[in-house]
């Protein structure tokens, strides 16, 4: 039954990816509601990540910030504002302390793609090493999960990998239970620790983080 449900969800997401491509990124209301139920993200990532926009981000028109180039000519035209970060790196903790339920947090990443909360995301799975080649997806893509691991936990290794391989990262989201003896060094871009597990315990672990900010995914 679990295998059939997994196949069903994968087929639905593939159909959604095709529909987005044919409909210019938009979906009928009924299908959009289905995807909301399928992903069931616990964090409003569009609101959470909007704070980390940069000059290379997707842009939209806004009357709140008129285009100053045309004001002198007596024309009031809308200006551009960035509406989402350009490149978010998701690091998924696949150490032995992360159980199957916790690894379901990858649905949070899929919701970022479905909602267009970032131009693109890079996903890497890490414990004491980076597992499988990290993959990059764009808004509307279907997330391909390759979560292998089960070893110890080294945040330093994963953050060093981002520093050396993703210099244009707008922000980092680390999906983890927070159990590590080596947090590593603060990255050049903002980082969010997305904590899984019991909220009370996750709060205690997050309080020990030497940098970054935390959100809680709950049980």
N, C-alpha and C positions, 0 to 999 in steps of 0.2 A: 504493500500500500504506500509506504514511504517513497519507494522508487518511482511508482506511478505518479505520485503527487509532485515529486521533483521534476519528472519529465514534463508534466502538465505545466508547471510554472515556467520551465525553460522554453517550452513551445509558445506560451503566451508572451513572454518577453521578446522572443524572436519575432513574433507577429507584430508586436508593438514597434520594434525597431524598424521593420519594413513599412508599417503604416506611417511612422513619423517621417520617413524618407519620402514617401509618396504624397504626404499632406503638408509638406513644408514645416514639419516639426510639430504640428497641431494634431490633436486627437479628439474624436467625438466625446461628448460628456460622459456617456455610459462606459466607454473604454477607459477614460481617465479615472473614473471612480473604481473600476476594477483594478487598475494598477495601484491605486492608493491602498486598496485592501491587500493586494499581493505583497507590496513592499512593507507596509506598516512601519515606516521610520519613526523613531522615538524622538528625533531632533529635527527642528525646522532648520535644515542646513542652508537654505537660501538666505534666511535672516542671519544665521550664525556666521556665514562666510562673506556676506556683503561688506562687512567691516574691513575685509582684506583685499579690496579692489586695488588695482594699480593701473598705470598708464597704458598697459598693453591689454587691458580687459575689454570685453565686449561693451559697446556703448549704446545708449539710447538717447532720444531727444527729451529735453525738459525745458518748460517755460520758466521754471524757478531759477534757472541760470541762463539768461539770454546770451546770445552770441554777441560779444562786445565788438567784434570787427565791423558790424553793420549798424551799430547804434549811432555813430557819427553821421551816417547817411540818412538818419531818421527811420531806419527799419528795425523793428523789434522782432527778431527771429529766435527760435529756441536754440539752446546750445546743447552740446553733448555732455553726458555724465556717464561714468562707468557704473554698470549695474551688477557686475559680478566679477570675482577674481578670475584671472586668466588660467592659472595652473595650480591645482591643489594636489598635494601628494598625500595619499592615504597609506599609512603603515599599519599592517594588521599583525598583531601579536599572535603567533602560532606556537608559543611555548607550551610545555606540558601542563601548566596550570590553567590554560584556557580550554574549557570543555566545549562540547559540540554546540550547546545552546549559545555560548558566548561567540562562537565563530559565525553564528547567524547574523552578527552585527554587520556582515558584508551587505545586508539589505540597506543599511544606511548609505553605503556608497552608491548602490543602484538608484536610490532616491535622488541623490545629487545629479546623476546622469539624466534621470527621467524628468526632473524639475528644471534642468538647465541652470543649476546653482553655480556652475563653474564652466568655463570654456572647455577645459579638459582636466582629467584626473589621471594621475599615475598611481598604480596600486602595487605595493610590494609586501610580501609575506616574510616575516623575520622572527627568529628566536636568537640563536647565537650566530646565525648567518642569514643571508638573503636566499630564500628558496625560490627556485624557478626564475626565469627571466621576468623582471617586473614589466607590467603592461600598461600602456597608455590608452585611454578611452576618451571620446568626445561626447558632448551632450547628445542624448538620444541613442547612444550605443548600448548594446547588451553586455553587461559585465560577465566576463568569463572567470570563474573562480578556480584557483589552483592553490588551495590552502593546505600545504604540506608542512610538517614540522614536528614538534613534540619535545624539543630540547629545552635548554635553559633560556634565560632572557637577557639580552644586551641591547638596551636602548642606544647606547653609544655607537654600536656598529651600524644600526639602521640610520641614525642621524648623520653619521659620517658618510654613509652611502648617498644620502640625499645631497649633502654638501658637495660631494665629488661628481655626482651624475645628473643632478637636476638644478642647475644654477638659476633657472628662471622661476623657481617655486614661489608662488604668492603666499602660500600657507601650508602647514603640515597638520594632518589630523592623525593621531596615533590611537588606534583602537586597541585597548589593552585592559587587563585587570590591575596593572600597576605594580606587580610583584617583580622587583629587580633590585640588584645591589649596585647598578651602574647606570645612572640617568644620562651620562654623557655630557656634552657641552651644549649650551643654548645655540640653536640654529640662527642663521641670519634673518630668517623670516619668522612670522608668528607661528606658534604651535598650540594646538588644542589637544589635551589628553581626554579622549572619549572613554570614560571608565565603565566597565561592565561589572556585573555581579551585584552583591548586596549594597544598596546606596550608602548605608552607614559606614561599612568597611571601606567602600570606594572613596568616601569623603576623607577618611583618615589617611588613606594612601595618597590621595591627591594633595593633601595638606603638606606632605613631605616632598612634593615635587619642587626642585630648586628653580624652575623657570616654567613659563607657559601658563595657560589657564585650563580649567577642567569643565567638562559637561558630563552628565551621568546618563547612561543608557538603561540603568535599572537591571532587574533580574532577567 
